[in-house]
Amino acid sequence: MKNILFLAALSASALLADEVTFDNRFLQDGERDIRGWTFNAVESFKPWGDVTAVMLNGSPGVRLTSKGKQTQIYLGEALPVKAGEKYAFTAKVRGDTRCSIGFFQYGNKWQWKGSTGTPFIPEAVLTGKPLVVTESYCVPEGVLTVRPTLCVHAAGNVEFYDVRIDRVPEKGEQPQ
C-alpha cells in the first residue's frame, strides 16, 4: 500500500511541473570546463578555483573548489523566460563550505539584470548524504533570459548533484 501511495504522489508531482531540459550531465571538457557550462572567470575571483566532474551513486555531478574566493559556473545556453513564470531550481549539495544556486538574469540585448540565489547555504557542511536545496524564482518584468548558476564561496569544496529546473505551471494551467 505504501508503495502505491508513493507512486501516486510521485506521478502527481510530475504532473505539476514541466522539467526544463539542459545539460546536467557535467562532462569534463578540459581544465575547469564542463560541457554546456561556462566557468565564470571574473578577474576579481582570482585565485581561480577548480571545476571537476564527479559521480555519486551513479548520479553525475560537479565539484567546485574555491581557493579563497568564489568559484562559479553558469549554463552556457541562456533559457528563454517570460515575466511572471515561476521556476524551482533544485540540487543535491554536499561539501565543506558555503554555496549557492541561482540565476543570472538578462533583459533586451543581453542587458544585465542582476542575479538571484539562495542565501549562502551553510548546511553544505556535509560529508555524507547530500542536502536537497531549492531556489524558488518568479521571473520579474524585463527579464527575457536566465542562466542557472552554481557557486561555492570561501575556501573549500562543494559538490552539486541531480541538478534540475522545473517550470511551475500557474493554477489551472496544464503542464506541457
Sine and cosine of phi, psi and omega as CSV:
sin_phi,cos_phi,sin_psi,cos_psi,sin_omega,cos_omega
0.00,0.00,-0.70,0.72,0.02,-1.00
-0.85,0.53,-0.68,0.74,0.00,-1.00
-0.89,0.46,-0.64,0.77,0.02,-1.00
-0.91,0.42,-0.70,0.72,0.03,-1.00
-0.89,0.45,-0.65,0.76,0.03,-1.00
-0.88,0.47,-0.72,0.69,0.01,-1.00
-0.90,0.43,-0.62,0.79,0.04,-1.00
-0.90,0.43,-0.68,0.73,0.03,-1.00
-0.91,0.42,-0.65,0.76,0.02,-1.00
-0.90,0.44,-0.69,0.73,0.02,-1.00
-0.90,0.44,-0.66,0.75,0.02,-1.00
-0.90,0.44,-0.67,0.75,0.00,-1.00
-0.92,0.38,-0.54,0.84,0.04,-1.00
-0.91,0.40,-0.50,0.87,0.01,-1.00
-0.98,0.21,-0.29,0.96,-0.07,-1.00
-1.00,0.06,-0.17,0.99,-0.07,-1.00
-0.61,-0.79,0.45,-0.89,0.08,-1.00
-0.95,-0.31,0.89,-0.45,0.01,-1.00
-0.95,0.31,0.74,-0.67,0.07,-1.00
-1.00,0.08,0.80,-0.60,-0.02,-1.00
-1.00,0.03,0.72,-0.69,0.07,-1.00
-0.34,-0.94,0.20,-0.98,-0.07,-1.00
-0.98,0.20,0.98,-0.20,0.04,-1.00
-0.91,-0.41,0.45,0.89,0.04,-1.00
-0.99,0.10,-0.33,0.95,0.04,-1.00
0.80,0.61,0.85,0.52,0.02,-1.00
-1.00,0.03,0.80,-0.60,0.00,-1.00
-0.90,0.44,0.69,-0.72,-0.05,-1.00
-0.63,-0.78,0.81,0.59,-0.04,-1.00
0.96,-0.29,0.01,-1.00,-0.01,-1.00
-0.92,0.40,0.80,-0.60,-0.01,-1.00
0.88,0.47,0.08,1.00,-0.07,-1.00
-0.95,-0.31,0.76,-0.65,0.09,-1.00
-0.88,-0.47,0.80,-0.60,-0.05,-1.00
-0.81,0.58,0.78,-0.62,0.02,-1.00
1.00,0.04,-0.12,0.99,-0.02,-1.00
-0.84,-0.54,0.41,-0.91,-0.02,-1.00
-0.88,-0.47,0.75,-0.66,0.08,-1.00
-0.96,0.26,0.78,-0.63,-0.03,-1.00
-0.99,0.12,1.00,0.05,-0.11,-0.99
-1.00,0.06,0.82,0.58,0.06,-1.00
-0.95,0.31,0.74,-0.67,-0.06,-1.00
-0.82,0.57,-0.62,0.79,-0.05,-1.00
-0.95,0.31,-0.16,0.99,0.04,-1.00
-1.00,0.07,-0.05,1.00,-0.01,-1.00
-0.92,0.40,0.57,-0.82,0.05,1.00
-0.96,0.29,0.78,-0.63,-0.04,-1.00
-0.90,0.44,0.56,-0.83,0.05,-1.00
-1.00,0.02,-0.25,-0.97,-0.05,-1.00
-0.89,-0.45,0.44,-0.90,0.04,-1.00
-0.77,-0.63,0.84,-0.55,-0.10,-1.00
-0.69,-0.72,0.70,-0.72,0.11,-0.99
-0.95,0.31,0.65,-0.76,0.01,-1.00
-0.66,-0.75,0.22,-0.98,0.06,-1.00
-0.76,-0.65,0.53,-0.85,0.10,-1.00
-0.63,-0.78,0.92,-0.38,0.01,-1.00
0.78,0.63,0.67,0.74,0.03,-1.00
1.00,0.10,-0.05,1.00,0.02,-1.00
-0.99,-0.13,0.78,-0.63,0.04,-1.00
-0.96,0.29,0.53,-0.85,0.02,-1.00
-0.43,-0.90,-0.09,-1.00,0.00,-1.00
-0.67,-0.74,0.67,-0.74,0.08,-1.00
-0.96,-0.27,0.81,-0.58,0.11,-0.99
-0.96,-0.27,0.82,-0.57,0.00,-1.00
-0.91,-0.42,0.86,-0.51,0.02,-1.00
-1.00,-0.04,0.57,-0.82,0.07,-1.00
-0.92,-0.39,0.56,0.83,0.05,-1.00
0.80,-0.59,-0.57,0.82,0.04,-1.00
-0.85,-0.52,0.09,-1.00,-0.09,-1.00
-0.92,0.39,0.53,-0.85,0.11,-0.99
-0.85,-0.53,0.76,-0.65,-0.18,-0.98
-0.58,-0.81,0.60,-0.80,0.17,-0.99
-0.80,-0.60,0.44,-0.90,0.07,-1.00
-0.67,-0.74,0.44,-0.90,-0.03,-1.00
-0.87,0.49,0.77,-0.64,-0.04,-1.00
-0.91,0.42,-0.56,0.83,-0.02,-1.00
-0.98,-0.19,0.81,-0.58,0.02,-1.00
-0.95,0.32,0.56,-0.83,0.02,-1.00
-0.98,-0.20,0.81,-0.58,0.03,-1.00
-0.94,0.33,0.67,-0.74,-0.01,-1.00
-0.66,-0.75,0.21,-0.98,0.04,-1.00
-0.79,-0.61,0.57,-0.82,0.03,-1.00
-0.81,0.59,0.70,-0.72,0.03,-1.00
1.00,-0.04,-0.30,0.95,0.05,-1.00
-0.92,0.40,0.50,-0.86,0.00,-1.00
-0.88,-0.48,0.63,-0.77,-0.02,-1.00
-0.73,-0.68,0.44,-0.90,0.13,-0.99
-0.83,-0.56,0.88,-0.47,0.01,-1.00
-0.97,-0.26,0.90,-0.44,-0.12,-0.99
-0.83,-0.56,0.59,-0.80,0.07,-1.00
-0.49,-0.87,0.46,-0.89,0.19,-0.98
-1.00,-0.07,0.74,-0.67,-0.15,-0.99
-0.78,-0.63,0.68,-0.74,0.17,-0.99
-0.51,-0.86,0.50,-0.87,-0.02,-1.00
0.17,-0.98,-0.37,-0.93,-0.05,-1.00
-0.74,-0.68,0.35,0.94,0.06,-1.00
-0.42,-0.91,-0.01,-1.00,-0.04,-1.00
-0.97,0.22,0.47,-0.88,-0.02,-1.00
-0.46,-0.89,0.07,-1.00,0.08,-1.00
-0.43,-0.90,0.36,-0.93,0.17,-0.99
-0.82,-0.58,0.49,-0.87,-0.01,-1.00
-0.01,-1.00,-0.37,-0.93,-0.05,-1.00
-0.72,-0.69,0.65,-0.76,0.29,-0.96
-1.00,0.07,0.66,-0.75,-0.07,-1.00
-0.89,-0.46,0.67,-0.74,-0.01,-1.00
-0.73,-0.68,0.56,-0.83,0.06,-1.00
-0.96,-0.27,-0.47,-0.88,0.00,-1.00
-0.89,0.46,0.67,-0.74,0.00,-1.00
0.82,0.57,0.64,0.77,0.06,-1.00
0.87,0.49,0.46,0.89,0.06,-1.00
-0.91,0.42,0.80,-0.60,0.00,-1.00
-0.92,0.40,0.79,-0.61,-0.01,-1.00
-0.89,-0.46,0.23,0.97,0.04,-1.00
0.99,-0.12,-0.11,-0.99,-0.01,-1.00
-0.72,-0.70,0.35,-0.94,0.08,-1.00
-0.88,-0.47,0.16,-0.99,0.08,-1.00
0.10,-1.00,0.48,-0.88,0.12,-0.99
-0.87,0.49,0.49,-0.87,0.15,-0.99
-0.85,0.52,0.35,-0.94,0.03,-1.00
-0.74,0.67,0.70,-0.72,-0.08,-1.00
-0.99,-0.16,1.00,-0.05,-0.03,-1.00
-0.93,0.37,-0.38,0.92,-0.02,-1.00
-0.94,0.35,-0.05,1.00,0.03,-1.00
-0.91,0.41,-0.09,1.00,0.02,-1.00
-0.96,0.26,0.96,0.28,-0.02,-1.00
-0.79,-0.62,0.51,-0.86,0.10,-1.00
-0.89,-0.45,-0.19,0.98,-0.05,-1.00
-0.91,-0.43,-0.91,-0.41,-0.08,-1.00
-0.91,0.41,0.76,-0.64,0.02,-1.00
-0.91,0.41,0.49,-0.87,0.07,-1.00
-1.00,-0.02,0.74,-0.68,0.05,-1.00
-1.00,0.08,0.82,-0.57,0.03,-1.00
-0.84,-0.55,0.53,-0.85,0.00,-1.00
-0.72,-0.70,0.70,-0.71,0.14,-0.99
-0.96,-0.27,0.93,-0.37,0.09,-1.00
-1.00,0.06,0.69,-0.72,-0.14,-0.99
-0.61,-0.79,0.76,-0.65,0.12,-0.99
-0.90,-0.43,0.82,-0.58,-0.09,-1.00
-0.93,0.37,0.86,-0.51,0.02,-1.00
-0.98,0.19,0.28,-0.96,0.07,-1.00
-0.83,0.55,0.62,-0.78,0.06,-1.00
1.00,0.01,-0.20,0.98,0.04,-1.00
-1.00,-0.05,0.83,-0.56,-0.05,-1.00
-0.94,-0.33,-0.47,0.88,0.03,-1.00
-0.61,-0.79,0.42,-0.91,0.07,-1.00
-0.70,-0.71,0.37,-0.93,0.13,-0.99
-0.76,-0.65,0.88,-0.48,0.07,-1.00
-0.87,0.49,0.57,-0.82,-0.01,-1.00
-0.70,-0.71,0.61,-0.79,0.08,-1.00
-0.88,-0.48,0.69,-0.73,-0.11,-0.99
-0.57,-0.82,0.64,-0.76,0.16,-0.99
-0.92,-0.40,0.67,-0.74,-0.04,-1.00
-0.93,-0.37,0.41,-0.91,0.03,-1.00
0.89,0.46,-0.26,-0.97,-0.03,-1.00
-1.00,-0.07,0.79,-0.61,0.03,-1.00
0.45,-0.89,-0.15,-0.99,-0.04,-1.00
-0.83,-0.55,0.63,-0.78,0.15,-0.99
-0.65,-0.76,0.67,-0.74,0.04,-1.00
-0.93,-0.38,0.64,-0.77,0.02,-1.00
-0.87,-0.49,0.77,-0.63,0.00,-1.00
-0.75,-0.66,0.29,-0.96,0.08,-1.00
0.73,0.68,0.73,0.68,-0.01,-1.00
-0.97,0.25,0.79,-0.61,0.02,-1.00
-0.51,-0.86,0.39,-0.92,0.05,-1.00
-0.78,-0.63,0.74,-0.67,0.04,-1.00
-0.83,-0.55,0.72,-0.69,0.16,-0.99
-1.00,0.09,0.79,-0.61,-0.04,-1.00
-1.00,-0.08,0.92,-0.40,-0.02,-1.00
-0.89,0.45,0.50,-0.87,0.10,-1.00
-0.93,0.38,0.36,-0.93,0.02,-1.00
-0.84,0.54,0.80,-0.60,0.02,-1.00
1.00,0.01,-0.23,0.97,0.01,-1.00
-0.99,0.15,0.64,-0.76,0.02,-1.00
-1.00,0.07,0.75,-0.66,0.07,-1.00
-0.87,0.49,0.49,-0.87,-0.02,-1.00
-1.00,-0.05,0.00,0.00,0.00,0.00
